[in-house]
Amino acid sequence: MAKGMGNMLKQAQQLQSKIFKLQEEMADKTVETTVGGGMVTAVANGKQELASVKIDPEVVDPDDVQMLEDLIVAAVNDVLAKAKDMVSQEMSKLAGGFNLPPGLL
């Protein structure tokens, strides 16, 4: 029984080390999304932080600020969801080498 527990602890330490390394790597990876037919583009990193937002000057209409705000919200929400999915996929690949119960990561 002690041997099994020791193996589990070793496996957990290896996984923790790999997760830390993956988190560092994810900070350098980015995802991008465009909404409104290219009017607003958002970029996020693997830390799920917004890196940049680009707005086509044609969409800047002082009489319709609401549309621009909606496009920005849509772009940011979409790119953050893509960043989350990117990290989840990488974590799943990482966890594949370990016998972990579903949903643990």
Backbone as XML, in Angstrom:
<?xml version="1.0"?>
<chain id="A" units="angstrom">
  <residue number="1" name="MET">
    <atom name="N" x="0.829" y="-1.196" z="0.000"/>
    <atom name="CA" x="0.000" y="0.000" z="0.000"/>
    <atom name="C" x="0.871" y="1.256" z="0.000"/>
  </residue>
  <residue number="2" name="ALA">
    <atom name="N" x="1.949" y="1.256" z="0.762"/>
    <atom name="CA" x="2.834" y="2.410" z="0.832"/>
    <atom name="C" x="3.493" y="2.664" z="-0.517"/>
  </residue>
  <residue number="3" name="LYS">
    <atom name="N" x="3.803" y="1.570" z="-1.226"/>
    <atom name="CA" x="4.424" y="1.722" z="-2.544"/>
    <atom name="C" x="3.465" y="2.416" z="-3.511"/>
  </residue>
  <residue number="4" name="GLY">
    <atom name="N" x="2.222" y="2.027" z="-3.466"/>
    <atom name="CA" x="1.212" y="2.647" z="-4.323"/>
    <atom name="C" x="1.051" y="4.125" z="-4.029"/>
  </residue>
  <residue number="5" name="MET">
    <atom name="N" x="1.080" y="4.476" z="-2.759"/>
    <atom name="CA" x="0.953" y="5.878" z="-2.352"/>
    <atom name="C" x="2.185" y="6.662" z="-2.801"/>
  </residue>
  <residue number="6" name="GLY">
    <atom name="N" x="3.350" y="6.056" z="-2.685"/>
    <atom name="CA" x="4.585" y="6.700" z="-3.132"/>
    <atom name="C" x="4.558" y="6.965" z="-4.626"/>
  </residue>
  <residue number="7" name="ASN">
    <atom name="N" x="4.055" y="5.999" z="-5.386"/>
    <atom name="CA" x="3.940" y="6.185" z="-6.843"/>
    <atom name="C" x="2.964" y="7.306" z="-7.180"/>
  </residue>
  <residue number="8" name="MET">
    <atom name="N" x="1.877" y="7.365" z="-6.438"/>
    <atom name="CA" x="0.892" y="8.429" z="-6.675"/>
    <atom name="C" x="1.491" y="9.800" z="-6.385"/>
  </residue>
  <residue number="9" name="LEU">
    <atom name="N" x="2.257" y="9.896" z="-5.296"/>
    <atom name="CA" x="2.885" y="11.170" z="-4.953"/>
    <atom name="C" x="3.909" y="11.575" z="-6.009"/>
  </residue>
  <residue number="10" name="LYS">
    <atom name="N" x="4.695" y="10.596" z="-6.466"/>
    <atom name="CA" x="5.681" y="10.880" z="-7.503"/>
    <atom name="C" x="4.986" y="11.347" z="-8.779"/>
  </residue>
  <residue number="11" name="GLN">
    <atom name="N" x="3.911" y="10.666" z="-9.130"/>
    <atom name="CA" x="3.147" y="11.023" z="-10.319"/>
    <atom name="C" x="2.549" y="12.427" z="-10.172"/>
  </residue>
  <residue number="12" name="ALA">
    <atom name="N" x="2.055" y="12.746" z="-8.992"/>
    <atom name="CA" x="1.475" y="14.074" z="-8.743"/>
    <atom name="C" x="2.544" y="15.155" z="-8.860"/>
  </residue>
  <residue number="13" name="GLN">
    <atom name="N" x="3.742" y="14.889" z="-8.358"/>
    <atom name="CA" x="4.834" y="15.860" z="-8.449"/>
    <atom name="C" x="5.244" y="16.074" z="-9.905"/>
  </residue>
  <residue number="14" name="GLN">
    <atom name="N" x="5.299" y="14.992" z="-10.673"/>
    <atom name="CA" x="5.644" y="15.107" z="-12.090"/>
    <atom name="C" x="4.594" y="15.932" z="-12.820"/>
  </residue>
  <residue number="15" name="LEU">
    <atom name="N" x="3.333" y="15.661" z="-12.522"/>
    <atom name="CA" x="2.241" y="16.392" z="-13.162"/>
    <atom name="C" x="2.293" y="17.868" z="-12.787"/>
  </residue>
  <residue number="16" name="GLN">
    <atom name="N" x="2.550" y="18.157" z="-11.521"/>
    <atom name="CA" x="2.625" y="19.540" z="-11.069"/>
    <atom name="C" x="3.746" y="20.278" z="-11.804"/>
  </residue>
  <residue number="17" name="SER">
    <atom name="N" x="4.866" y="19.642" z="-11.959"/>
    <atom name="CA" x="5.998" y="20.240" z="-12.675"/>
    <atom name="C" x="5.635" y="20.510" z="-14.134"/>
  </residue>
  <residue number="18" name="LYS">
    <atom name="N" x="4.972" y="19.545" z="-14.767"/>
    <atom name="CA" x="4.580" y="19.712" z="-16.163"/>
    <atom name="C" x="3.519" y="20.797" z="-16.319"/>
  </residue>
  <residue number="19" name="ILE">
    <atom name="N" x="2.612" y="20.899" z="-15.373"/>
    <atom name="CA" x="1.578" y="21.941" z="-15.421"/>
    <atom name="C" x="2.227" y="23.313" z="-15.316"/>
  </residue>
  <residue number="20" name="PHE">
    <atom name="N" x="3.188" y="23.460" z="-14.407"/>
    <atom name="CA" x="3.882" y="24.737" z="-14.242"/>
    <atom name="C" x="4.593" y="25.126" z="-15.538"/>
  </residue>
  <residue number="21" name="LYS">
    <atom name="N" x="5.271" y="24.169" z="-16.151"/>
    <atom name="CA" x="5.970" y="24.434" z="-17.410"/>
    <atom name="C" x="4.972" y="24.817" z="-18.498"/>
  </residue>
  <residue number="22" name="LEU">
    <atom name="N" x="3.849" y="24.109" z="-18.564"/>
    <atom name="CA" x="2.827" y="24.402" z="-19.567"/>
    <atom name="C" x="2.267" y="25.811" z="-19.371"/>
  </residue>
  <residue number="23" name="GLN">
    <atom name="N" x="2.040" y="26.198" z="-18.124"/>
    <atom name="CA" x="1.516" y="27.538" z="-17.852"/>
    <atom name="C" x="2.486" y="28.608" z="-18.363"/>
  </residue>
  <residue number="24" name="GLU">
    <atom name="N" x="3.776" y="28.371" z="-18.183"/>
    <atom name="CA" x="4.771" y="29.314" z="-18.685"/>
    <atom name="C" x="4.732" y="29.380" z="-20.211"/>
  </residue>
  <residue number="25" name="GLU">
    <atom name="N" x="4.610" y="28.221" z="-20.856"/>
    <atom name="CA" x="4.549" y="28.173" z="-22.309"/>
    <atom name="C" x="3.282" y="28.856" z="-22.833"/>
  </residue>
  <residue number="26" name="MET">
    <atom name="N" x="2.180" y="28.682" z="-22.136"/>
    <atom name="CA" x="0.905" y="29.252" z="-22.574"/>
    <atom name="C" x="0.933" y="30.772" z="-22.549"/>
  </residue>
  <residue number="27" name="ALA">
    <atom name="N" x="1.737" y="31.358" z="-21.681"/>
    <atom name="CA" x="1.822" y="32.818" z="-21.610"/>
    <atom name="C" x="2.337" y="33.395" z="-22.926"/>
  </residue>
  <residue number="28" name="ASP">
    <atom name="N" x="3.114" y="32.616" z="-23.673"/>
    <atom name="CA" x="3.682" y="33.081" z="-24.935"/>
    <atom name="C" x="2.815" y="32.759" z="-26.148"/>
  </residue>
  <residue number="29" name="LYS">
    <atom name="N" x="1.814" y="31.926" z="-25.980"/>
    <atom name="CA" x="0.940" y="31.568" z="-27.094"/>
    <atom name="C" x="-0.255" y="32.519" z="-27.122"/>
  </residue>
  <residue number="30" name="THR">
    <atom name="N" x="-0.717" y="32.817" z="-28.341"/>
    <atom name="CA" x="-1.856" y="33.716" z="-28.473"/>
    <atom name="C" x="-2.916" y="33.117" z="-29.390"/>
  </residue>
  <residue number="31" name="VAL">
    <atom name="N" x="-4.123" y="33.612" z="-29.224"/>
    <atom name="CA" x="-5.239" y="33.307" z="-30.113"/>
    <atom name="C" x="-5.845" y="34.638" z="-30.530"/>
  </residue>
  <residue number="32" name="GLU">
    <atom name="N" x="-6.492" y="34.625" z="-31.681"/>
    <atom name="CA" x="-7.055" y="35.859" z="-32.227"/>
    <atom name="C" x="-8.465" y="35.597" z="-32.724"/>
  </residue>
  <residue number="33" name="THR">
    <atom name="N" x="-9.290" y="36.607" z="-32.641"/>
    <atom name="CA" x="-10.629" y="36.525" z="-33.206"/>
    <atom name="C" x="-10.984" y="37.859" z="-33.846"/>
  </residue>
  <residue number="34" name="THR">
    <atom name="N" x="-11.860" y="37.790" z="-34.825"/>
    <atom name="CA" x="-12.332" y="38.989" z="-35.521"/>
    <atom name="C" x="-13.852" y="38.937" z="-35.565"/>
  </residue>
  <residue number="35" name="VAL">
    <atom name="N" x="-14.478" y="40.069" z="-35.281"/>
    <atom name="CA" x="-15.943" y="40.158" z="-35.346"/>
    <atom name="C" x="-16.328" y="41.334" z="-36.233"/>
  </residue>
  <residue number="36" name="GLY">
    <atom name="N" x="-17.585" y="41.346" z="-36.619"/>
    <atom name="CA" x="-18.104" y="42.444" z="-37.418"/>
    <atom name="C" x="-17.458" y="42.530" z="-38.787"/>
  </residue>
  <residue number="37" name="GLY">
    <atom name="N" x="-17.146" y="41.372" z="-39.363"/>
    <atom name="CA" x="-16.551" y="41.372" z="-40.687"/>
    <atom name="C" x="-15.177" y="42.023" z="-40.718"/>
  </residue>
  <residue number="38" name="GLY">
    <atom name="N" x="-14.432" y="41.886" z="-39.630"/>
    <atom name="CA" x="-13.087" y="42.445" z="-39.561"/>
    <atom name="C" x="-13.029" y="43.816" z="-38.919"/>
  </residue>
  <residue number="39" name="MET">
    <atom name="N" x="-14.152" y="44.288" z="-38.421"/>
    <atom name="CA" x="-14.180" y="45.620" z="-37.807"/>
    <atom name="C" x="-13.423" y="45.683" z="-36.484"/>
  </residue>
  <residue number="40" name="VAL">
    <atom name="N" x="-13.494" y="44.591" z="-35.698"/>
    <atom name="CA" x="-12.793" y="44.546" z="-34.413"/>
    <atom name="C" x="-12.045" y="43.213" z="-34.310"/>
  </residue>
  <residue number="41" name="THR">
    <atom name="N" x="-10.769" y="43.307" z="-33.955"/>
    <atom name="CA" x="-9.928" y="42.125" z="-33.778"/>
    <atom name="C" x="-9.371" y="42.150" z="-32.358"/>
  </residue>
  <residue number="42" name="ALA">
    <atom name="N" x="-9.442" y="41.001" z="-31.686"/>
    <atom name="CA" x="-8.919" y="40.893" z="-30.328"/>
    <atom name="C" x="-7.927" y="39.737" z="-30.276"/>
  </residue>
  <residue number="43" name="VAL">
    <atom name="N" x="-6.871" y="39.928" z="-29.483"/>
    <atom name="CA" x="-5.839" y="38.909" z="-29.289"/>
    <atom name="C" x="-5.701" y="38.683" z="-27.786"/>
  </residue>
  <residue number="44" name="ALA">
    <atom name="N" x="-5.628" y="37.401" z="-27.398"/>
    <atom name="CA" x="-5.435" y="37.044" z="-25.984"/>
    <atom name="C" x="-4.314" y="36.030" z="-25.898"/>
  </residue>
  <residue number="45" name="ASN">
    <atom name="N" x="-3.696" y="35.955" z="-24.719"/>
    <atom name="CA" x="-2.640" y="34.967" z="-24.522"/>
    <atom name="C" x="-3.172" y="33.765" z="-23.753"/>
  </residue>
  <residue number="46" name="GLY">
    <atom name="N" x="-2.312" y="32.780" z="-23.573"/>
    <atom name="CA" x="-2.701" y="31.559" z="-22.882"/>
    <atom name="C" x="-2.935" y="31.727" z="-21.401"/>
  </residue>
  <residue number="47" name="LYS">
    <atom name="N" x="-2.612" y="32.899" z="-20.871"/>
    <atom name="CA" x="-2.946" y="33.196" z="-19.473"/>
    <atom name="C" x="-4.350" y="33.778" z="-19.390"/>
  </residue>
  <residue number="48" name="GLN">
    <atom name="N" x="-5.033" y="33.762" z="-20.536"/>
    <atom name="CA" x="-6.393" y="34.274" z="-20.665"/>
    <atom name="C" x="-6.463" y="35.758" z="-20.323"/>
  </residue>
  <residue number="49" name="GLU">
    <atom name="N" x="-5.437" y="36.482" z="-20.799"/>
    <atom name="CA" x="-5.387" y="37.922" z="-20.652"/>
    <atom name="C" x="-5.518" y="38.558" z="-22.036"/>
  </residue>
  <residue number="50" name="LEU">
    <atom name="N" x="-6.239" y="39.634" z="-22.116"/>
    <atom name="CA" x="-6.388" y="40.354" z="-23.369"/>
    <atom name="C" x="-5.060" y="41.019" z="-23.705"/>
  </residue>
  <residue number="51" name="ALA">
    <atom name="N" x="-4.517" y="40.724" z="-24.887"/>
    <atom name="CA" x="-3.224" y="41.281" z="-25.297"/>
    <atom name="C" x="-3.404" y="42.541" z="-26.143"/>
  </residue>
  <residue number="52" name="SER">
    <atom name="N" x="-4.411" y="42.542" z="-27.025"/>
    <atom name="CA" x="-4.639" y="43.731" z="-27.848"/>
    <atom name="C" x="-6.039" y="43.721" z="-28.442"/>
  </residue>
  <residue number="53" name="VAL">
    <atom name="N" x="-6.482" y="44.906" z="-28.812"/>
    <atom name="CA" x="-7.745" y="45.105" z="-29.523"/>
    <atom name="C" x="-7.460" y="46.086" z="-30.651"/>
  </residue>
  <residue number="54" name="LYS">
    <atom name="N" x="-7.867" y="45.731" z="-31.862"/>
    <atom name="CA" x="-7.713" y="46.624" z="-33.008"/>
    <atom name="C" x="-9.103" y="46.948" z="-33.535"/>
  </residue>
  <residue number="55" name="ILE">
    <atom name="N" x="-9.311" y="48.216" z="-33.815"/>
    <atom name="CA" x="-10.616" y="48.679" z="-34.290"/>
    <atom name="C" x="-10.426" y="49.362" z="-35.639"/>
  </residue>
  <residue number="56" name="ASP">
    <atom name="N" x="-11.176" y="48.901" z="-36.626"/>
    <atom name="CA" x="-11.157" y="49.521" z="-37.945"/>
    <atom name="C" x="-11.770" y="50.916" z="-37.808"/>
  </residue>
  <residue number="57" name="PRO">
    <atom name="N" x="-11.071" y="51.953" z="-38.254"/>
    <atom name="CA" x="-11.594" y="53.324" z="-38.115"/>
    <atom name="C" x="-12.985" y="53.516" z="-38.725"/>
  </residue>
  <residue number="58" name="GLU">
    <atom name="N" x="-13.345" y="52.705" z="-39.714"/>
    <atom name="CA" x="-14.663" y="52.841" z="-40.341"/>
    <atom name="C" x="-15.809" y="52.531" z="-39.385"/>
  </residue>
  <residue number="59" name="VAL">
    <atom name="N" x="-15.542" y="51.743" z="-38.349"/>
    <atom name="CA" x="-16.605" y="51.365" z="-37.423"/>
    <atom name="C" x="-16.809" y="52.426" z="-36.343"/>
  </residue>
  <residue number="60" name="VAL">
    <atom name="N" x="-15.913" y="53.395" z="-36.273"/>
    <atom name="CA" x="-16.027" y="54.452" z="-35.266"/>
    <atom name="C" x="-17.014" y="55.501" z="-35.770"/>
  </residue>
  <residue number="61" name="ASP">
    <atom name="N" x="-18.221" y="55.405" z="-35.239"/>
    <atom name="CA" x="-19.297" y="56.314" z="-35.617"/>
    <atom name="C" x="-19.823" y="56.963" z="-34.338"/>
  </residue>
  <residue number="62" name="PRO">
    <atom name="N" x="-19.578" y="58.260" z="-34.161"/>
    <atom name="CA" x="-20.026" y="58.920" z="-32.921"/>
    <atom name="C" x="-21.530" y="58.808" z="-32.687"/>
  </residue>
  <residue number="63" name="ASP">
    <atom name="N" x="-22.285" y="58.560" z="-33.752"/>
    <atom name="CA" x="-23.736" y="58.436" z="-33.601"/>
    <atom name="C" x="-24.167" y="57.011" z="-33.259"/>
  </residue>
  <residue number="64" name="ASP">
    <atom name="N" x="-23.220" y="56.073" z="-33.276"/>
    <atom name="CA" x="-23.570" y="54.677" z="-32.973"/>
    <atom name="C" x="-22.467" y="54.018" z="-32.133"/>
  </residue>
  <residue number="65" name="VAL">
    <atom name="N" x="-22.188" y="54.617" z="-31.007"/>
    <atom name="CA" x="-21.168" y="54.098" z="-30.095"/>
    <atom name="C" x="-21.576" y="52.715" z="-29.579"/>
  </residue>
  <residue number="66" name="GLN">
    <atom name="N" x="-22.861" y="52.500" z="-29.402"/>
    <atom name="CA" x="-23.358" y="51.213" z="-28.887"/>
    <atom name="C" x="-22.908" y="50.046" z="-29.763"/>
  </residue>
  <residue number="67" name="MET">
    <atom name="N" x="-22.922" y="50.206" z="-31.071"/>
    <atom name="CA" x="-22.507" y="49.127" z="-31.970"/>
    <atom name="C" x="-21.026" y="48.790" z="-31.738"/>
  </residue>
  <residue number="68" name="LEU">
    <atom name="N" x="-20.198" y="49.811" z="-31.624"/>
    <atom name="CA" x="-18.775" y="49.591" z="-31.389"/>
    <atom name="C" x="-18.558" y="48.891" z="-30.053"/>
  </residue>
  <residue number="69" name="GLU">
    <atom name="N" x="-19.249" y="49.322" z="-29.038"/>
    <atom name="CA" x="-19.138" y="48.683" z="-27.724"/>
    <atom name="C" x="-19.540" y="47.216" z="-27.804"/>
  </residue>
  <residue number="70" name="ASP">
    <atom name="N" x="-20.632" y="46.933" z="-28.508"/>
    <atom name="CA" x="-21.088" y="45.545" z="-28.654"/>
    <atom name="C" x="-20.062" y="44.689" z="-29.395"/>
  </residue>
  <residue number="71" name="LEU">
    <atom name="N" x="-19.452" y="45.258" z="-30.442"/>
    <atom name="CA" x="-18.434" y="44.518" z="-31.192"/>
    <atom name="C" x="-17.216" y="44.221" z="-30.315"/>
  </residue>
  <residue number="72" name="ILE">
    <atom name="N" x="-16.815" y="45.186" z="-29.514"/>
    <atom name="CA" x="-15.656" y="44.976" z="-28.632"/>
    <atom name="C" x="-15.963" y="43.897" z="-27.605"/>
  </residue>
  <residue number="73" name="VAL">
    <atom name="N" x="-17.122" y="43.954" z="-26.999"/>
    <atom name="CA" x="-17.511" y="42.939" z="-26.008"/>
    <atom name="C" x="-17.537" y="41.559" z="-26.663"/>
  </residue>
  <residue number="74" name="ALA">
    <atom name="N" x="-18.119" y="41.471" z="-27.851"/>
    <atom name="CA" x="-18.192" y="40.181" z="-28.545"/>
    <atom name="C" x="-16.794" y="39.658" z="-28.866"/>
  </residue>
  <residue number="75" name="ALA">
    <atom name="N" x="-15.918" y="40.520" z="-29.331"/>
    <atom name="CA" x="-14.553" y="40.101" z="-29.672"/>
    <atom name="C" x="-13.794" y="39.642" z="-28.439"/>
  </residue>
  <residue number="76" name="VAL">
    <atom name="N" x="-13.887" y="40.391" z="-27.368"/>
    <atom name="CA" x="-13.159" y="40.042" z="-26.138"/>
    <atom name="C" x="-13.689" y="38.735" z="-25.562"/>
  </residue>
  <residue number="77" name="ASN">
    <atom name="N" x="-14.993" y="38.585" z="-25.486"/>
    <atom name="CA" x="-15.562" y="37.339" z="-24.958"/>
    <atom name="C" x="-15.144" y="36.137" z="-25.800"/>
  </residue>
  <residue number="78" name="ASP">
    <atom name="N" x="-15.174" y="36.304" z="-27.126"/>
    <atom name="CA" x="-14.820" y="35.206" z="-28.015"/>
    <atom name="C" x="-13.341" y="34.838" z="-27.890"/>
  </residue>
  <residue number="79" name="VAL">
    <atom name="N" x="-12.472" y="35.832" z="-27.853"/>
    <atom name="CA" x="-11.040" y="35.524" z="-27.797"/>
    <atom name="C" x="-10.665" y="34.925" z="-26.441"/>
  </residue>
  <residue number="80" name="LEU">
    <atom name="N" x="-11.296" y="35.355" z="-25.368"/>
    <atom name="CA" x="-11.010" y="34.761" z="-24.058"/>
    <atom name="C" x="-11.503" y="33.315" z="-23.994"/>
  </residue>
  <residue number="81" name="ALA">
    <atom name="N" x="-12.634" y="33.044" z="-24.638"/>
    <atom name="CA" x="-13.122" y="31.654" z="-24.711"/>
    <atom name="C" x="-12.150" y="30.796" z="-25.515"/>
  </residue>
  <residue number="82" name="LYS">
    <atom name="N" x="-11.615" y="31.346" z="-26.606"/>
    <atom name="CA" x="-10.635" y="30.607" z="-27.404"/>
    <atom name="C" x="-9.359" y="30.349" z="-26.600"/>
  </residue>
  <residue number="83" name="ALA">
    <atom name="N" x="-8.928" y="31.330" z="-25.818"/>
    <atom name="CA" x="-7.732" y="31.153" z="-24.986"/>
    <atom name="C" x="-7.969" y="30.056" z="-23.946"/>
  </residue>
  <residue number="84" name="LYS">
    <atom name="N" x="-9.148" y="30.054" z="-23.358"/>
    <atom name="CA" x="-9.488" y="29.030" z="-22.369"/>
    <atom name="C" x="-9.494" y="27.646" z="-23.008"/>
  </residue>
  <residue number="85" name="ASP">
    <atom name="N" x="-10.071" y="27.552" z="-24.205"/>
    <atom name="CA" x="-10.102" y="26.270" z="-24.918"/>
    <atom name="C" x="-8.692" y="25.797" z="-25.261"/>
  </residue>
  <residue number="86" name="MET">
    <atom name="N" x="-7.829" y="26.730" z="-25.672"/>
    <atom name="CA" x="-6.454" y="26.376" z="-26.010"/>
    <atom name="C" x="-5.747" y="25.776" z="-24.788"/>
  </residue>
  <residue number="87" name="VAL">
    <atom name="N" x="-5.901" y="26.406" z="-23.644"/>
    <atom name="CA" x="-5.273" y="25.920" z="-22.417"/>
    <atom name="C" x="-5.874" y="24.570" z="-22.015"/>
  </residue>
  <residue number="88" name="SER">
    <atom name="N" x="-7.188" y="24.432" z="-22.124"/>
    <atom name="CA" x="-7.850" y="23.160" z="-21.769"/>
    <atom name="C" x="-7.352" y="22.013" z="-22.637"/>
  </residue>
  <residue number="89" name="GLN">
    <atom name="N" x="-7.194" y="22.284" z="-23.928"/>
    <atom name="CA" x="-6.704" y="21.242" z="-24.836"/>
    <atom name="C" x="-5.282" y="20.833" z="-24.469"/>
  </residue>
  <residue number="90" name="GLU">
    <atom name="N" x="-4.446" y="21.801" z="-24.152"/>
    <atom name="CA" x="-3.060" y="21.492" z="-23.787"/>
    <atom name="C" x="-3.011" y="20.729" z="-22.460"/>
  </residue>
  <residue number="91" name="MET">
    <atom name="N" x="-3.857" y="21.106" z="-21.521"/>
    <atom name="CA" x="-3.908" y="20.408" z="-20.228"/>
    <atom name="C" x="-4.380" y="18.971" z="-20.429"/>
  </residue>
  <residue number="92" name="SER">
    <atom name="N" x="-5.347" y="18.770" z="-21.308"/>
    <atom name="CA" x="-5.847" y="17.419" z="-21.579"/>
    <atom name="C" x="-4.745" y="16.546" z="-22.166"/>
  </residue>
  <residue number="93" name="LYS">
    <atom name="N" x="-3.959" y="17.117" z="-23.084"/>
    <atom name="CA" x="-2.839" y="16.367" z="-23.656"/>
    <atom name="C" x="-1.853" y="15.993" z="-22.564"/>
  </residue>
  <residue number="94" name="LEU">
    <atom name="N" x="-1.584" y="16.944" z="-21.688"/>
    <atom name="CA" x="-0.640" y="16.727" z="-20.599"/>
    <atom name="C" x="-1.139" y="15.645" z="-19.653"/>
  </residue>
  <residue number="95" name="ALA">
    <atom name="N" x="-2.391" y="15.684" z="-19.307"/>
    <atom name="CA" x="-2.961" y="14.732" z="-18.352"/>
    <atom name="C" x="-3.132" y="13.351" z="-18.952"/>
  </residue>
  <residue number="96" name="GLY">
    <atom name="N" x="-3.090" y="13.256" z="-20.287"/>
    <atom name="CA" x="-3.268" y="11.971" z="-20.949"/>
    <atom name="C" x="-2.263" y="10.937" z="-20.519"/>
  </residue>
  <residue number="97" name="GLY">
    <atom name="N" x="-1.054" y="11.352" z="-20.116"/>
    <atom name="CA" x="-0.024" y="10.427" z="-19.692"/>
    <atom name="C" x="-0.183" y="9.966" z="-18.261"/>
  </residue>
  <residue number="98" name="PHE">
    <atom name="N" x="-1.150" y="10.513" z="-17.574"/>
    <atom name="CA" x="-1.359" y="10.153" z="-16.166"/>
    <atom name="C" x="-2.746" y="9.550" z="-16.018"/>
  </residue>
  <residue number="99" name="ASN">
    <atom name="N" x="-2.873" y="8.608" z="-15.129"/>
    <atom name="CA" x="-4.186" y="7.994" z="-14.890"/>
    <atom name="C" x="-4.953" y="8.809" z="-13.864"/>
  </residue>
  <residue number="100" name="LEU">
    <atom name="N" x="-5.555" y="9.876" z="-14.336"/>
    <atom name="CA" x="-6.298" y="10.765" z="-13.461"/>
    <atom name="C" x="-7.784" y="10.609" z="-13.718"/>
  </residue>
  <residue number="101" name="PRO">
    <atom name="N" x="-8.572" y="10.762" z="-12.676"/>
    <atom name="CA" x="-10.033" y="10.711" z="-12.875"/>
    <atom name="C" x="-10.473" y="11.879" z="-13.757"/>
  </residue>
  <residue number="102" name="PRO">
    <atom name="N" x="-11.482" y="11.681" z="-14.588"/>
    <atom name="CA" x="-12.000" y="12.761" z="-15.439"/>
    <atom name="C" x="-12.379" y="13.961" z="-14.616"/>
  </residue>
  <residue number="103" name="GLY">
    <atom name="N" x="-12.074" y="15.142" z="-15.129"/>
    <atom name="CA" x="-12.452" y="16.379" z="-14.460"/>
    <atom name="C" x="-11.482" y="16.839" z="-13.381"/>
  </residue>
  <residue number="104" name="LEU">
    <atom name="N" x="-10.411" y="16.101" z="-13.130"/>
    <atom name="CA" x="-9.489" y="16.484" z="-12.078"/>
    <atom name="C" x="-8.714" y="17.740" z="-12.444"/>
  </residue>
  <residue number="105" name="LEU">
    <atom name="N" x="-8.379" y="17.902" z="-13.724"/>
    <atom name="CA" x="-7.656" y="19.108" z="-14.144"/>
    <atom name="C" x="-8.618" y="20.178" z="-14.582"/>
  </residue>
</chain>
